[in-house]
Every structure is written in C-alpha cells, then in structure tokens.
Amino acid sequence: MKTTKFIIAFSLALIFSAGFNALYAGQHAKKDVPSDTKAAMVAYVVRINNLNYLGENGNRFLIMMTDETGRLIAPAQTFQPGVSDYTFFEGGTVRGTRVAKMMKLPIGPKSFYIPPTSHSGVFYVGACYLFIINPITAESDARVVIQ
C-alpha cells in the first residue's frame, strides 16, 4: 500500500514537472536578446559640430540617415538642443553609400543649407561609423520639389 501511494505521488510530480517544462520551453532569457540584436546591426553615429550656430531660437531640425538614392534606412530623429550625437541602426552587412543629412523644418525657400556628409564602402555588422555634420549660417534660395 505504501509503495503504490509512493508511485502515484511520484508519477503526479513527474506529470506536473513535464507540464511546466513544456510551458516554458522555447522562451529565450531576456538578458540575451539585446546583445544578439545589437550584434546583428550596423550603427551610424551622426555628430553635429558647432551647436552654437543653430541656437535655441525655436528652430527645428531633422537628422536623417539615407542611402545613395535618398531612401531612409532608419527613422529620422528630431534635433534636441545641446545633444550632439544621434545614433541610427541598420540590419546586416551593407555595401553602398550612406548619407547623413540635417534639414531645417519647415522646409521652404529660405531654409538653411546644411551640407550632408557621406561615406561609401562596406558597412560591417557590429561596427559603428561616424558621420560629422558642420552646419553653416548661410541661407539659400533653393526651392524644394516634393514628388
């Protein structure tokens, strides 16, 4: 009688442990996920020099990272006064040209011209590439055509 009760209790314990193992099987530990995703990305850091030229007079700027055709490779970021570095991520090793741009909002005929910076070549996974933008204080009469 004692043996059968022991076998039944042990069987129930095995059944419950198998159920819990099946419930939590296949879930990754949360501490491993960010390092895996960062390692599979190319990082681009856009540094804005001469922040004093931009001033804090209500001007709004947009920081963008595009490919050679002008397609965004990551969501654009809004310029924050006092912040000089903006980081963009792209998945996988990439060959081509990457262009860092800074545009004054709203875009119009009297917008500041801020020259973009570009690099060409192979951008490797896990590496970080620096793009430096040097704003100038001149205005341009260029017209913007939106297609």
C-alpha positions as MATLAB code, in Angstrom:
seq = 'MKTTKFIIAFSLALIFSAGFNALYAGQHAKKDVPSDTKAAMVAYVVRINNLNYLGENGNRFLIMMTDETGRLIAPAQTFQPGVSDYTFFEGGTVRGTRVAKMMKLPIGPKSFYIPPTSHSGVFYVGACYLFIINPITAESDARVVIQ';
ca = [
       0.000    0.000    0.000;
       2.803    2.397    0.835;
       4.571    1.523   -2.381;
       1.553    2.238   -4.587;
       0.959    5.623   -2.883;
       4.622    6.496   -3.384;
       4.478    5.520   -7.079;
       1.250    7.545   -7.609;
       2.717   10.636   -5.878;
       5.959   10.325   -7.830;
       4.019    9.936  -11.122;
       1.958   13.054  -10.412;
       5.121   15.016   -9.630;
       6.651   13.905  -12.939;
       3.481   14.866  -14.840;
       3.415   18.370  -13.299;
       7.121   18.921  -13.909;
       6.751   17.845  -17.548;
       3.859   20.309  -17.940;
       5.892   23.215  -16.540;
       8.864   22.321  -18.720;
       6.664   22.315  -21.812;
       5.127   25.641  -20.783;
       8.463   27.463  -20.512;
      10.350   25.648  -23.278;
      11.477   27.748  -26.238;
      11.482   31.092  -24.412;
      14.752   32.987  -24.529;
      16.202   34.597  -21.469;
      15.550   38.347  -21.607;
      19.159   39.191  -20.826;
      20.411   37.519  -24.044;
      18.136   39.237  -26.578;
      19.564   42.825  -26.671;
      23.154   41.717  -27.209;
      22.070   39.467  -30.086;
      20.117   42.235  -31.805;
      22.888   44.822  -31.319;
      25.467   42.417  -32.713;
      23.376   41.925  -35.861;
      23.174   45.672  -36.592;
      25.367   48.338  -38.163;
      25.490   51.520  -36.070;
      25.841   55.004  -37.554;
      26.572   57.938  -35.245;
      25.796   61.406  -36.620;
      27.698   64.107  -34.723;
      26.624   67.739  -35.070;
      29.547   70.160  -34.638;
      29.205   73.876  -33.844;
      25.913   73.613  -31.980;
      26.146   77.339  -31.177;
      25.371   78.186  -34.850;
      21.987   76.501  -34.563;
      20.981   78.466  -31.489;
      17.964   77.918  -29.333;
      15.654   80.417  -31.048;
      12.880   77.974  -31.839;
      14.418   76.480  -34.985;
      13.550   72.830  -35.504;
      15.824   70.438  -37.360;
      15.523   66.861  -38.556;
      18.500   64.445  -38.569;
      18.291   61.690  -41.196;
      20.377   58.765  -42.428;
      19.708   57.717  -46.040;
      21.222   55.530  -48.701;
      22.586   56.839  -52.017;
      19.088   57.012  -53.528;
      17.696   59.111  -50.673;
      15.728   56.281  -49.025;
      15.677   56.431  -45.204;
      17.492   53.499  -43.619;
      16.196   54.296  -40.115;
      13.521   56.643  -38.748;
      14.553   60.311  -38.723;
      15.260   61.958  -35.367;
      14.376   65.455  -34.167;
      17.270   67.703  -33.173;
      17.498   68.318  -29.419;
      19.402   71.475  -28.314;
      22.606   70.508  -26.522;
      22.671   66.941  -27.894;
      25.429   66.438  -30.446;
      25.295   62.665  -31.171;
      22.411   60.786  -32.823;
      22.589   57.022  -33.406;
      20.914   55.083  -36.227;
      20.863   51.294  -36.684;
      20.596   49.163  -39.817;
      20.411   45.390  -40.014;
      23.045   43.265  -41.740;
      26.292   43.964  -43.532;
      25.660   46.572  -46.230;
      27.572   47.732  -49.304;
      26.850   51.179  -50.701;
      26.761   54.819  -49.700;
      25.252   56.227  -46.523;
      24.406   59.935  -46.259;
      23.812   61.863  -43.020;
      21.576   64.914  -43.503;
      20.284   67.701  -41.307;
      17.323   69.748  -42.536;
      15.599   72.797  -41.058;
      11.861   72.471  -40.547;
       9.658   73.631  -42.133;
      11.323   73.117  -45.482;
      10.940   76.214  -47.595;
      12.666   78.659  -49.941;
      14.570   80.353  -47.077;
      15.834   77.192  -45.351;
      19.359   76.947  -44.024;
      21.675   74.938  -46.215;
      23.456   72.334  -44.126;
      25.874   70.247  -46.208;
      25.366   66.485  -45.807;
      28.154   64.008  -45.082;
      28.518   60.681  -46.856;
      30.669   57.554  -46.705;
      30.861   54.765  -49.270;
      32.018   51.188  -48.940;
      31.118   48.107  -46.936;
      29.471   48.653  -43.546;
      30.022   45.599  -41.339;
      27.698   44.126  -38.709;
      28.707   45.078  -35.160;
      30.742   48.109  -36.275;
      29.993   51.782  -35.646;
      30.584   54.506  -38.262;
      30.898   58.235  -37.518;
      29.388   60.964  -39.704;
      30.187   64.591  -38.792;
      27.896   67.424  -39.903;
      29.193   71.010  -39.771;
      26.288   73.480  -40.011;
      26.894   76.830  -41.696;
      24.909   80.009  -41.097;
      24.097   80.979  -44.708;
      20.588   80.895  -46.161;
      19.774   79.569  -49.596;
      17.055   80.420  -52.122;
      16.685   76.804  -53.191;
      13.206   75.546  -53.935;
      12.036   72.182  -52.699;
      10.001   69.995  -55.045;
       8.057   67.211  -53.339;
       7.084   64.388  -55.636;
];
